């Protein structure tokens, strides 16, 4: 845990958030600025700034984030279509320096994203 990280503090329940999932490896909460009817952020408890900070030992954890997304998508009836996204760096839209996966659903998406 990084004591200065907003998402680490949310995972430690030091800052309130609408948690929708948690286990020993990950936690998920509703985004406060949703970009779709369903917009959930899924975070590893282990602090990474971005995807390129993960190593080979983190492979299973990164896969678990996607499995949590699939579980939440199923529970929320998003199976007609949902998107998972990891933004890396401010140029990609990352605003909090803690790796997190966005689960977006409840509306139609276009390609390419922009």
TORFIRO-143602 format. One record per atom (N, C-alpha, C, O): x, y, z; atom name; residue number from 1. Coordinates in Angstrom, 2 decimals. Example, Ala and Ser with C-alpha at 12.3 -4.5 7.8 and 13.67 -1.06 7.14 Angstrom:
// residues 2
site px 13.19; py -5.69; pz 7.80; atomo N; num 1
site px 12.30; py -4.50; pz 7.80; atomo CA; num 1
site px 13.20; py -3.30; pz 7.80; atomo C; num 1
site px 14.24; py -3.32; pz 8.46; atomo O; num 1
site px 12.85; py -2.25; pz 7.08; atomo N; num 2
site px 13.67; py -1.06; pz 7.14; atomo CA; num 2
site px 12.90; py 0.03; pz 7.87; atomo C; num 2
site px 13.41; py 1.14; pz 8.04; atomo O; num 2
END
This chain:
// residues 114
site px 0.84; py -1.19; pz 0.00; atomo N; num 1
site px 0.00; py 0.00; pz 0.00; atomo CA; num 1
site px 0.88; py 1.24; pz 0.00; atomo C; num 1
site px 1.87; py 1.33; pz 0.73; atomo O; num 1
site px 0.51; py 2.18; pz -0.82; atomo N; num 2
site px 1.17; py 3.48; pz -0.85; atomo CA; num 2
site px 0.32; py 4.42; pz 0.02; atomo C; num 2
site px -0.84; py 4.67; pz -0.31; atomo O; num 2
site px 0.88; py 4.94; pz 1.10; atomo N; num 3
site px 0.08; py 5.78; pz 2.01; atomo CA; num 3
site px -0.42; py 7.08; pz 1.39; atomo C; num 3
site px -1.31; py 7.73; pz 1.95; atomo O; num 3
site px 0.12; py 7.48; pz 0.25; atomo N; num 4
site px -0.31; py 8.71; pz -0.41; atomo CA; num 4
site px -1.27; py 8.46; pz -1.58; atomo C; num 4
site px -1.68; py 9.40; pz -2.24; atomo O; num 4
site px -1.61; py 7.20; pz -1.82; atomo N; num 5
site px -2.43; py 6.83; pz -2.98; atomo CA; num 5
site px -3.92; py 6.83; pz -2.62; atomo C; num 5
site px -4.34; py 6.17; pz -1.67; atomo O; num 5
site px -4.69; py 7.58; pz -3.41; atomo N; num 6
site px -6.14; py 7.65; pz -3.21; atomo CA; num 6
site px -6.78; py 6.26; pz -3.25; atomo C; num 6
site px -7.58; py 5.92; pz -2.38; atomo O; num 6
site px -6.44; py 5.45; pz -4.26; atomo N; num 7
site px -7.06; py 4.13; pz -4.39; atomo CA; num 7
site px -6.61; py 3.18; pz -3.30; atomo C; num 7
site px -7.40; py 2.36; pz -2.84; atomo O; num 7
site px -5.36; py 3.25; pz -2.87; atomo N; num 8
site px -4.91; py 2.43; pz -1.73; atomo CA; num 8
site px -5.73; py 2.77; pz -0.49; atomo C; num 8
site px -6.10; py 1.88; pz 0.28; atomo O; num 8
site px -6.00; py 4.06; pz -0.29; atomo N; num 9
site px -6.80; py 4.49; pz 0.86; atomo CA; num 9
site px -8.24; py 3.99; pz 0.75; atomo C; num 9
site px -8.84; py 3.62; pz 1.76; atomo O; num 9
site px -8.79; py 3.98; pz -0.46; atomo N; num 10
site px -10.14; py 3.44; pz -0.66; atomo CA; num 10
site px -10.14; py 1.95; pz -0.33; atomo C; num 10
site px -11.04; py 1.46; pz 0.36; atomo O; num 10
site px -9.13; py 1.21; pz -0.83; atomo N; num 11
site px -9.05; py -0.22; pz -0.56; atomo CA; num 11
site px -8.89; py -0.54; pz 0.92; atomo C; num 11
site px -9.35; py -1.58; pz 1.39; atomo O; num 11
site px -8.25; py 0.36; pz 1.65; atomo N; num 12
site px -8.07; py 0.19; pz 3.10; atomo CA; num 12
site px -9.25; py 0.76; pz 3.89; atomo C; num 12
site px -9.24; py 0.74; pz 5.12; atomo O; num 12
site px -10.25; py 1.28; pz 3.18; atomo N; num 13
site px -11.46; py 1.86; pz 3.78; atomo CA; num 13
site px -11.15; py 3.08; pz 4.64; atomo C; num 13
site px -11.85; py 3.37; pz 5.61; atomo O; num 13
site px -10.09; py 3.79; pz 4.26; atomo N; num 14
site px -9.77; py 5.05; pz 4.93; atomo CA; num 14
site px -10.51; py 6.22; pz 4.27; atomo C; num 14
site px -10.67; py 7.28; pz 4.88; atomo O; num 14
site px -10.96; py 6.01; pz 3.03; atomo N; num 15
site px -11.74; py 6.99; pz 2.29; atomo CA; num 15
site px -13.00; py 6.26; pz 1.82; atomo C; num 15
site px -12.90; py 5.16; pz 1.27; atomo O; num 15
site px -14.18; py 6.85; pz 2.03; atomo N; num 16
site px -15.40; py 6.15; pz 1.62; atomo CA; num 16
site px -15.55; py 6.05; pz 0.11; atomo C; num 16
site px -15.16; py 6.95; pz -0.64; atomo O; num 16
site px -16.11; py 4.95; pz -0.31; atomo N; num 17
site px -16.45; py 4.70; pz -1.71; atomo CA; num 17
site px -17.54; py 3.64; pz -1.73; atomo C; num 17
site px -17.74; py 2.93; pz -0.74; atomo O; num 17
site px -18.25; py 3.55; pz -2.83; atomo N; num 18
site px -19.29; py 2.52; pz -2.96; atomo CA; num 18
site px -18.64; py 1.23; pz -3.46; atomo C; num 18
site px -18.61; py 0.96; pz -4.66; atomo O; num 18
site px -18.12; py 0.44; pz -2.52; atomo N; num 19
site px -17.47; py -0.83; pz -2.85; atomo CA; num 19
site px -18.52; py -1.81; pz -3.35; atomo C; num 19
site px -19.59; py -1.95; pz -2.77; atomo O; num 19
site px -18.19; py -2.50; pz -4.44; atomo N; num 20
site px -19.09; py -3.50; pz -5.00; atomo CA; num 20
site px -18.46; py -4.89; pz -5.01; atomo C; num 20
site px -19.13; py -5.88; pz -5.31; atomo O; num 20
site px -17.17; py -4.95; pz -4.69; atomo N; num 21
site px -16.47; py -6.23; pz -4.66; atomo CA; num 21
site px -15.18; py -6.05; pz -3.88; atomo C; num 21
site px -14.55; py -4.99; pz -3.94; atomo O; num 21
site px -14.80; py -7.09; pz -3.14; atomo N; num 22
site px -13.47; py -7.11; pz -2.54; atomo CA; num 22
site px -13.10; py -8.53; pz -2.14; atomo C; num 22
site px -13.94; py -9.32; pz -1.72; atomo O; num 22
site px -11.83; py -8.82; pz -2.28; atomo N; num 23
site px -11.24; py -10.05; pz -1.78; atomo CA; num 23
site px -9.82; py -9.71; pz -1.35; atomo C; num 23
site px -9.46; py -8.53; pz -1.27; atomo O; num 23
site px -9.02; py -10.71; pz -1.08; atomo N; num 24
site px -7.66; py -10.45; pz -0.57; atomo CA; num 24
site px -6.75; py -9.82; pz -1.61; atomo C; num 24
site px -5.75; py -9.20; pz -1.25; atomo O; num 24
site px -7.06; py -9.96; pz -2.88; atomo N; num 25
site px -6.18; py -9.47; pz -3.94; atomo CA; num 25
site px -6.68; py -8.21; pz -4.63; atomo C; num 25
site px -5.88; py -7.46; pz -5.20; atomo O; num 25
site px -7.99; py -7.97; pz -4.60; atomo N; num 26
site px -8.55; py -6.87; pz -5.39; atomo CA; num 26
site px -9.78; py -6.28; pz -4.71; atomo C; num 26
site px -10.38; py -6.88; pz -3.82; atomo O; num 26
site px -10.13; py -5.10; pz -5.16; atomo N; num 27
site px -11.36; py -4.45; pz -4.71; atomo CA; num 27
site px -11.93; py -3.66; pz -5.89; atomo C; num 27
site px -11.20; py -3.28; pz -6.81; atomo O; num 27
site px -13.23; py -3.41; pz -5.84; atomo N; num 28
site px -13.89; py -2.69; pz -6.94; atomo CA; num 28
site px -14.91; py -1.73; pz -6.35; atomo C; num 28
site px -15.56; py -2.02; pz -5.34; atomo O; num 28
site px -15.03; py -0.58; pz -7.01; atomo N; num 29
site px -15.97; py 0.42; pz -6.54; atomo CA; num 29
site px -16.52; py 1.22; pz -7.71; atomo C; num 29
site px -15.92; py 1.27; pz -8.78; atomo O; num 29
site px -17.66; py 1.85; pz -7.49; atomo N; num 30
site px -18.31; py 2.65; pz -8.53; atomo CA; num 30
site px -17.51; py 3.93; pz -8.77; atomo C; num 30
site px -17.09; py 4.59; pz -7.82; atomo O; num 30
site px -17.31; py 4.27; pz -10.03; atomo N; num 31
site px -16.61; py 5.49; pz -10.38; atomo CA; num 31
site px -17.46; py 6.70; pz -10.01; atomo C; num 31
site px -18.67; py 6.69; pz -10.23; atomo O; num 31
site px -16.84; py 7.73; pz -9.44; atomo N; num 32
site px -17.60; py 8.92; pz -9.05; atomo CA; num 32
site px -17.90; py 9.84; pz -10.24; atomo C; num 32
site px -18.69; py 10.78; pz -10.11; atomo O; num 32
site px -17.28; py 9.57; pz -11.38; atomo N; num 33
site px -17.52; py 10.34; pz -12.60; atomo CA; num 33
site px -17.81; py 9.35; pz -13.74; atomo C; num 33
site px -17.00; py 9.21; pz -14.66; atomo O; num 33
site px -18.95; py 8.65; pz -13.67; atomo N; num 34
site px -19.19; py 7.55; pz -14.62; atomo CA; num 34
site px -19.29; py 8.02; pz -16.06; atomo C; num 34
site px -19.87; py 9.06; pz -16.37; atomo O; num 34
site px -18.70; py 7.21; pz -16.94; atomo N; num 35
site px -18.73; py 7.46; pz -18.38; atomo CA; num 35
site px -19.71; py 6.53; pz -19.10; atomo C; num 35
site px -19.80; py 6.54; pz -20.32; atomo O; num 35
site px -20.43; py 5.73; pz -18.32; atomo N; num 36
site px -21.45; py 4.82; pz -18.84; atomo CA; num 36
site px -22.40; py 4.53; pz -17.67; atomo C; num 36
site px -22.05; py 4.79; pz -16.52; atomo O; num 36
site px -23.60; py 3.99; pz -17.94; atomo N; num 37
site px -24.51; py 3.66; pz -16.84; atomo CA; num 37
site px -23.87; py 2.77; pz -15.77; atomo C; num 37
site px -24.14; py 2.93; pz -14.58; atomo O; num 37
site px -23.03; py 1.84; pz -16.19; atomo N; num 38
site px -22.21; py 1.08; pz -15.26; atomo CA; num 38
site px -20.77; py 1.46; pz -15.51; atomo C; num 38
site px -20.26; py 1.32; pz -16.63; atomo O; num 38
site px -20.10; py 1.94; pz -14.47; atomo N; num 39
site px -18.68; py 2.29; pz -14.56; atomo CA; num 39
site px -18.06; py 1.96; pz -13.22; atomo C; num 39
site px -18.20; py 2.70; pz -12.24; atomo O; num 39
site px -17.36; py 0.84; pz -13.20; atomo N; num 40
site px -16.75; py 0.32; pz -11.99; atomo CA; num 40
site px -15.24; py 0.29; pz -12.18; atomo C; num 40
site px -14.75; py -0.08; pz -13.25; atomo O; num 40
site px -14.51; py 0.68; pz -11.14; atomo N; num 41
site px -13.05; py 0.60; pz -11.16; atomo CA; num 41
site px -12.63; py -0.61; pz -10.35; atomo C; num 41
site px -13.06; py -0.79; pz -9.21; atomo O; num 41
site px -11.79; py -1.44; pz -10.94; atomo N; num 42
site px -11.31; py -2.67; pz -10.30; atomo CA; num 42
site px -9.81; py -2.51; pz -10.08; atomo C; num 42
site px -9.06; py -2.30; pz -11.03; atomo O; num 42
site px -9.39; py -2.60; pz -8.83; atomo N; num 43
site px -8.01; py -2.29; pz -8.46; atomo CA; num 43
site px -7.35; py -3.48; pz -7.76; atomo C; num 43
site px -7.99; py -4.15; pz -6.95; atomo O; num 43
site px -6.09; py -3.73; pz -8.06; atomo N; num 44
site px -5.35; py -4.69; pz -7.24; atomo CA; num 44
site px -5.03; py -4.03; pz -5.90; atomo C; num 44
site px -4.83; py -2.82; pz -5.85; atomo O; num 44
site px -4.98; py -4.80; pz -4.85; atomo N; num 45
site px -4.55; py -4.25; pz -3.56; atomo CA; num 45
site px -3.06; py -3.90; pz -3.61; atomo C; num 45
site px -2.61; py -2.96; pz -2.95; atomo O; num 45
site px -2.31; py -4.65; pz -4.39; atomo N; num 46
site px -0.90; py -4.33; pz -4.57; atomo CA; num 46
site px -0.82; py -3.04; pz -5.38; atomo C; num 46
site px -1.52; py -2.88; pz -6.37; atomo O; num 46
site px 0.02; py -2.13; pz -4.94; atomo N; num 47
site px 0.13; py -0.84; pz -5.61; atomo CA; num 47
site px 1.07; py -0.93; pz -6.81; atomo C; num 47
site px 2.24; py -1.28; pz -6.68; atomo O; num 47
site px 0.52; py -0.60; pz -7.97; atomo N; num 48
site px 1.28; py -0.40; pz -9.21; atomo CA; num 48
site px 0.85; py 0.97; pz -9.71; atomo C; num 48
site px -0.31; py 1.34; pz -9.56; atomo O; num 48
site px 1.74; py 1.72; pz -10.29; atomo N; num 49
site px 1.34; py 2.98; pz -10.91; atomo CA; num 49
site px 0.64; py 2.69; pz -12.23; atomo C; num 49
site px -0.41; py 3.25; pz -12.52; atomo O; num 49
site px 1.23; py 1.80; pz -13.04; atomo N; num 50
site px 0.68; py 1.49; pz -14.36; atomo CA; num 50
site px 1.04; py 0.06; pz -14.74; atomo C; num 50
site px 1.79; py -0.61; pz -14.03; atomo O; num 50
site px 0.50; py -0.39; pz -15.83; atomo N; num 51
site px 0.68; py -1.77; pz -16.28; atomo CA; num 51
site px 2.15; py -2.12; pz -16.46; atomo C; num 51
site px 2.56; py -3.24; pz -16.14; atomo O; num 51
site px 2.94; py -1.19; pz -16.96; atomo N; num 52
site px 4.36; py -1.48; pz -17.20; atomo CA; num 52
site px 5.16; py -1.66; pz -15.90; atomo C; num 52
site px 6.33; py -2.04; pz -15.95; atomo O; num 52
site px 4.55; py -1.38; pz -14.74; atomo N; num 53
site px 5.21; py -1.61; pz -13.46; atomo CA; num 53
site px 5.00; py -3.03; pz -12.95; atomo C; num 53
site px 5.65; py -3.45; pz -11.99; atomo O; num 53
site px 4.11; py -3.77; pz -13.57; atomo N; num 54
site px 3.86; py -5.16; pz -13.18; atomo CA; num 54
site px 4.95; py -6.04; pz -13.76; atomo C; num 54
site px 5.54; py -5.74; pz -14.80; atomo O; num 54
site px 5.22; py -7.14; pz -13.07; atomo N; num 55
site px 6.23; py -8.08; pz -13.53; atomo CA; num 55
site px 5.64; py -9.46; pz -13.74; atomo C; num 55
site px 4.44; py -9.65; pz -13.57; atomo O; num 55
site px 6.48; py -10.41; pz -14.12; atomo N; num 56
site px 6.00; py -11.78; pz -14.36; atomo CA; num 56
site px 5.26; py -12.38; pz -13.16; atomo C; num 56
site px 4.35; py -13.18; pz -13.35; atomo O; num 56
site px 5.65; py -12.02; pz -11.95; atomo N; num 57
site px 4.98; py -12.55; pz -10.77; atomo CA; num 57
site px 3.57; py -12.02; pz -10.60; atomo C; num 57
site px 2.80; py -12.53; pz -9.78; atomo O; num 57
site px 3.22; py -11.00; pz -11.35; atomo N; num 58
site px 1.90; py -10.37; pz -11.23; atomo CA; num 58
site px 0.90; py -10.86; pz -12.27; atomo C; num 58
site px -0.22; py -10.37; pz -12.34; atomo O; num 58
site px 1.31; py -11.83; pz -13.07; atomo N; num 59
site px 0.46; py -12.31; pz -14.16; atomo CA; num 59
site px -0.90; py -12.79; pz -13.66; atomo C; num 59
site px -1.93; py -12.43; pz -14.24; atomo O; num 59
site px -0.92; py -13.59; pz -12.61; atomo N; num 60
site px -2.19; py -14.12; pz -12.11; atomo CA; num 60
site px -3.07; py -13.00; pz -11.55; atomo C; num 60
site px -4.28; py -13.01; pz -11.74; atomo O; num 60
site px -2.47; py -12.04; pz -10.88; atomo N; num 61
site px -3.22; py -10.92; pz -10.33; atomo CA; num 61
site px -3.87; py -10.10; pz -11.44; atomo C; num 61
site px -5.03; py -9.71; pz -11.33; atomo O; num 61
site px -3.13; py -9.85; pz -12.50; atomo N; num 62
site px -3.69; py -9.10; pz -13.63; atomo CA; num 62
site px -4.85; py -9.86; pz -14.27; atomo C; num 62
site px -5.85; py -9.26; pz -14.66; atomo O; num 62
site px -4.71; py -11.16; pz -14.37; atomo N; num 63
site px -5.81; py -11.98; pz -14.89; atomo CA; num 63
site px -7.02; py -11.96; pz -13.98; atomo C; num 63
site px -8.16; py -11.97; pz -14.44; atomo O; num 63
site px -6.77; py -11.92; pz -12.67; atomo N; num 64
site px -7.88; py -11.89; pz -11.72; atomo CA; num 64
site px -8.71; py -10.61; pz -11.89; atomo C; num 64
site px -9.93; py -10.64; pz -11.73; atomo O; num 64
site px -8.05; py -9.50; pz -12.21; atomo N; num 65
site px -8.81; py -8.27; pz -12.42; atomo CA; num 65
site px -9.83; py -8.45; pz -13.55; atomo C; num 65
site px -10.96; py -7.97; pz -13.44; atomo O; num 65
site px -9.43; py -9.13; pz -14.62; atomo N; num 66
site px -10.36; py -9.38; pz -15.73; atomo CA; num 66
site px -11.48; py -10.34; pz -15.30; atomo C; num 66
site px -12.63; py -10.17; pz -15.72; atomo O; num 66
site px -11.15; py -11.33; pz -14.49; atomo N; num 67
site px -12.19; py -12.26; pz -14.02; atomo CA; num 67
site px -13.18; py -11.57; pz -13.09; atomo C; num 67
site px -14.37; py -11.87; pz -13.13; atomo O; num 67
site px -12.70; py -10.65; pz -12.27; atomo N; num 68
site px -13.61; py -9.86; pz -11.43; atomo CA; num 68
site px -14.53; py -9.04; pz -12.33; atomo C; num 68
site px -15.73; py -8.94; pz -12.06; atomo O; num 68
site px -13.97; py -8.44; pz -13.38; atomo N; num 69
site px -14.79; py -7.67; pz -14.32; atomo CA; num 69
site px -15.88; py -8.55; pz -14.93; atomo C; num 69
site px -17.04; py -8.14; pz -15.02; atomo O; num 69
site px -15.53; py -9.75; pz -15.35; atomo N; num 70
site px -16.52; py -10.66; pz -15.95; atomo CA; num 70
site px -17.60; py -11.05; pz -14.94; atomo C; num 70
site px -18.77; py -11.13; pz -15.30; atomo O; num 70
site px -17.22; py -11.28; pz -13.71; atomo N; num 71
site px -18.18; py -11.62; pz -12.65; atomo CA; num 71
site px -19.16; py -10.46; pz -12.43; atomo C; num 71
site px -20.37; py -10.66; pz -12.36; atomo O; num 71
site px -18.61; py -9.25; pz -12.31; atomo N; num 72
site px -19.47; py -8.09; pz -12.09; atomo CA; num 72
site px -20.35; py -7.82; pz -13.30; atomo C; num 72
site px -21.51; py -7.44; pz -13.15; atomo O; num 72
site px -19.82; py -8.00; pz -14.50; atomo N; num 73
site px -20.62; py -7.81; pz -15.72; atomo CA; num 73
site px -21.79; py -8.79; pz -15.75; atomo C; num 73
site px -22.90; py -8.41; pz -16.13; atomo O; num 73
site px -21.55; py -10.03; pz -15.37; atomo N; num 74
site px -22.61; py -11.03; pz -15.33; atomo CA; num 74
site px -23.66; py -10.65; pz -14.29; atomo C; num 74
site px -24.86; py -10.70; pz -14.57; atomo O; num 74
site px -23.20; py -10.28; pz -13.09; atomo N; num 75
site px -24.13; py -9.91; pz -12.01; atomo CA; num 75
site px -24.99; py -8.71; pz -12.40; atomo C; num 75
site px -26.13; py -8.60; pz -11.95; atomo O; num 75
site px -24.46; py -7.82; pz -13.20; atomo N; num 76
site px -25.18; py -6.59; pz -13.57; atomo CA; num 76
site px -25.85; py -6.68; pz -14.94; atomo C; num 76
site px -26.29; py -5.67; pz -15.49; atomo O; num 76
site px -25.93; py -7.90; pz -15.48; atomo N; num 77
site px -26.61; py -8.13; pz -16.76; atomo CA; num 77
site px -26.04; py -7.29; pz -17.90; atomo C; num 77
site px -26.79; py -6.72; pz -18.70; atomo O; num 77
site px -24.73; py -7.22; pz -17.98; atomo N; num 78
site px -24.07; py -6.46; pz -19.04; atomo CA; num 78
site px -23.64; py -7.34; pz -20.20; atomo C; num 78
site px -22.92; py -6.87; pz -21.09; atomo O; num 78
site px -24.06; py -8.59; pz -20.23; atomo N; num 79
site px -23.56; py -9.53; pz -21.23; atomo CA; num 79
site px -23.88; py -9.15; pz -22.67; atomo C; num 79
site px -23.20; py -9.64; pz -23.57; atomo O; num 79
site px -24.89; py -8.32; pz -22.95; atomo N; num 80
site px -25.04; py -7.88; pz -24.35; atomo CA; num 80
site px -23.83; py -7.08; pz -24.85; atomo C; num 80
site px -23.62; py -6.97; pz -26.05; atomo O; num 80
site px -23.06; py -6.53; pz -23.93; atomo N; num 81
site px -21.86; py -5.81; pz -24.34; atomo CA; num 81
site px -21.30; py -4.96; pz -23.22; atomo C; num 81
site px -22.00; py -4.15; pz -22.62; atomo O; num 81
site px -20.03; py -5.15; pz -22.95; atomo N; num 82
site px -19.34; py -4.32; pz -21.97; atomo CA; num 82
site px -17.89; py -4.20; pz -22.41; atomo C; num 82
site px -17.42; py -4.93; pz -23.28; atomo O; num 82
site px -17.20; py -3.26; pz -21.79; atomo N; num 83
site px -15.81; py -3.00; pz -22.16; atomo CA; num 83
site px -14.97; py -2.96; pz -20.89; atomo C; num 83
site px -15.40; py -2.47; pz -19.85; atomo O; num 83
site px -13.74; py -3.50; pz -20.99; atomo N; num 84
site px -12.75; py -3.33; pz -19.93; atomo CA; num 84
site px -11.58; py -2.56; pz -20.51; atomo C; num 84
site px -11.15; py -2.81; pz -21.63; atomo O; num 84
site px -11.08; py -1.61; pz -19.73; atomo N; num 85
site px -10.02; py -0.72; pz -20.20; atomo CA; num 85
site px -9.03; py -0.48; pz -19.07; atomo C; num 85
site px -9.42; py -0.29; pz -17.92; atomo O; num 85
site px -7.74; py -0.49; pz -19.40; atomo N; num 86
site px -6.70; py -0.02; pz -18.49; atomo CA; num 86
site px -6.00; py 1.13; pz -19.19; atomo C; num 86
site px -5.39; py 0.95; pz -20.24; atomo O; num 86
site px -6.09; py 2.32; pz -18.61; atomo N; num 87
site px -5.39; py 3.49; pz -19.13; atomo CA; num 87
site px -4.02; py 3.56; pz -18.45; atomo C; num 87
site px -3.91; py 3.38; pz -17.24; atomo O; num 87
site px -2.99; py 3.82; pz -19.23; atomo N; num 88
site px -1.62; py 3.89; pz -18.69; atomo CA; num 88
site px -1.02; py 5.24; pz -19.03; atomo C; num 88
site px -0.71; py 5.52; pz -20.18; atomo O; num 88
site px -0.86; py 6.08; pz -18.02; atomo N; num 89
site px -0.27; py 7.39; pz -18.20; atomo CA; num 89
site px -1.32; py 8.45; pz -18.48; atomo C; num 89
site px -2.42; py 8.15; pz -18.93; atomo O; num 89
site px -0.95; py 9.70; pz -18.21; atomo N; num 90
site px -1.89; py 10.81; pz -18.38; atomo CA; num 90
site px -2.31; py 10.98; pz -19.83; atomo C; num 90
site px -3.43; py 11.42; pz -20.10; atomo O; num 90
site px -1.44; py 10.64; pz -20.78; atomo N; num 91
site px -1.78; py 10.75; pz -22.19; atomo CA; num 91
site px -2.88; py 9.80; pz -22.61; atomo C; num 91
site px -3.53; py 10.00; pz -23.65; atomo O; num 91
site px -3.11; py 8.75; pz -21.81; atomo N; num 92
site px -4.18; py 7.79; pz -22.09; atomo CA; num 92
site px -5.40; py 8.03; pz -21.20; atomo C; num 92
site px -6.39; py 7.30; pz -21.28; atomo O; num 92
site px -5.33; py 9.06; pz -20.36; atomo N; num 93
site px -6.47; py 9.38; pz -19.51; atomo CA; num 93
site px -6.37; py 8.88; pz -18.08; atomo C; num 93
site px -7.33; py 9.01; pz -17.32; atomo O; num 93
site px -5.22; py 8.32; pz -17.69; atomo N; num 94
site px -5.07; py 7.86; pz -16.31; atomo CA; num 94
site px -4.92; py 9.07; pz -15.40; atomo C; num 94
site px -3.99; py 9.87; pz -15.57; atomo O; num 94
site px -5.83; py 9.21; pz -14.43; atomo N; num 95
site px -5.79; py 10.37; pz -13.54; atomo CA; num 95
site px -5.39; py 10.01; pz -12.12; atomo C; num 95
site px -5.07; py 10.91; pz -11.33; atomo O; num 95
site px -5.41; py 8.74; pz -11.77; atomo N; num 96
site px -4.95; py 8.29; pz -10.45; atomo CA; num 96
site px -3.81; py 7.31; pz -10.68; atomo C; num 96
site px -3.93; py 6.38; pz -11.47; atomo O; num 96
site px -2.71; py 7.53; pz -10.00; atomo N; num 97
site px -1.50; py 6.72; pz -10.20; atomo CA; num 97
site px -1.54; py 5.41; pz -9.43; atomo C; num 97
site px -0.68; py 5.13; pz -8.60; atomo O; num 97
site px -2.57; py 4.63; pz -9.71; atomo N; num 98
site px -2.71; py 3.26; pz -9.19; atomo CA; num 98
site px -3.38; py 2.48; pz -10.31; atomo C; num 98
site px -4.49; py 2.82; pz -10.72; atomo O; num 98
site px -2.73; py 1.45; pz -10.81; atomo N; num 99
site px -3.30; py 0.66; pz -11.89; atomo CA; num 99
site px -4.73; py 0.27; pz -11.54; atomo C; num 99
site px -4.99; py -0.19; pz -10.43; atomo O; num 99
site px -5.63; py 0.45; pz -12.48; atomo N; num 100
site px -7.02; py 0.06; pz -12.27; atomo CA; num 100
site px -7.66; py -0.25; pz -13.62; atomo C; num 100
site px -7.31; py 0.32; pz -14.65; atomo O; num 100
site px -8.59; py -1.16; pz -13.57; atomo N; num 101
site px -9.32; py -1.59; pz -14.76; atomo CA; num 101
site px -10.71; py -0.97; pz -14.69; atomo C; num 101
site px -11.38; py -1.05; pz -13.67; atomo O; num 101
site px -11.13; py -0.36; pz -15.78; atomo N; num 102
site px -12.48; py 0.19; pz -15.87; atomo CA; num 102
site px -13.40; py -0.87; pz -16.47; atomo C; num 102
site px -13.08; py -1.46; pz -17.50; atomo O; num 102
site px -14.51; py -1.11; pz -15.83; atomo N; num 103
site px -15.59; py -1.93; pz -16.38; atomo CA; num 103
site px -16.70; py -0.96; pz -16.76; atomo C; num 103
site px -17.28; py -0.29; pz -15.91; atomo O; num 103
site px -16.99; py -0.90; pz -18.05; atomo N; num 104
site px -18.00; py 0.01; pz -18.58; atomo CA; num 104
site px -19.10; py -0.79; pz -19.27; atomo C; num 104
site px -18.81; py -1.72; pz -20.03; atomo O; num 104
site px -20.33; py -0.45; pz -19.02; atomo N; num 105
site px -21.43; py -1.15; pz -19.68; atomo CA; num 105
site px -22.73; py -0.39; pz -19.54; atomo C; num 105
site px -22.80; py 0.65; pz -18.88; atomo O; num 105
site px -23.77; py -0.92; pz -20.16; atomo N; num 106
site px -25.09; py -0.33; pz -20.08; atomo CA; num 106
site px -25.40; py 0.63; pz -21.21; atomo C; num 106
site px -26.45; py 1.28; pz -21.21; atomo O; num 106
site px -24.51; py 0.72; pz -22.18; atomo N; num 107
site px -24.76; py 1.53; pz -23.37; atomo CA; num 107
site px -23.94; py 0.95; pz -24.51; atomo C; num 107
site px -23.05; py 0.13; pz -24.29; atomo O; num 107
site px -24.23; py 1.38; pz -25.72; atomo N; num 108
site px -23.45; py 0.93; pz -26.88; atomo CA; num 108
site px -22.14; py 1.71; pz -26.95; atomo C; num 108
site px -22.09; py 2.90; pz -26.64; atomo O; num 108
site px -21.10; py 1.02; pz -27.36; atomo N; num 109
site px -19.78; py 1.63; pz -27.51; atomo CA; num 109
site px -19.39; py 1.63; pz -28.98; atomo C; num 109
site px -19.84; py 0.77; pz -29.75; atomo O; num 109
site px -18.59; py 2.55; pz -29.36; atomo N; num 110
site px -18.10; py 2.64; pz -30.73; atomo CA; num 110
site px -16.64; py 2.23; pz -30.79; atomo C; num 110
site px -15.94; py 2.19; pz -29.77; atomo O; num 110
site px -16.19; py 1.93; pz -31.99; atomo N; num 111
site px -14.78; py 1.60; pz -32.22; atomo CA; num 111
site px -14.29; py 2.43; pz -33.40; atomo C; num 111
site px -15.01; py 2.49; pz -34.40; atomo O; num 111
site px -13.17; py 3.03; pz -33.36; atomo N; num 112
site px -12.23; py 2.98; pz -32.24; atomo CA; num 112
site px -12.66; py 3.90; pz -31.11; atomo C; num 112
site px -13.38; py 4.88; pz -31.33; atomo O; num 112
site px -12.22; py 3.58; pz -29.87; atomo N; num 113
site px -12.52; py 4.48; pz -28.75; atomo CA; num 113
site px -11.76; py 5.77; pz -28.94; atomo C; num 113
site px -10.78; py 5.81; pz -29.69; atomo O; num 113
site px -12.17; py 6.80; pz -28.30; atomo N; num 114
site px -11.47; py 8.04; pz -28.53; atomo CA; num 114
site px -11.41; py 8.88; pz -27.38; atomo C; num 114
site px -10.85; py 9.97; pz -27.44; atomo O; num 114
END
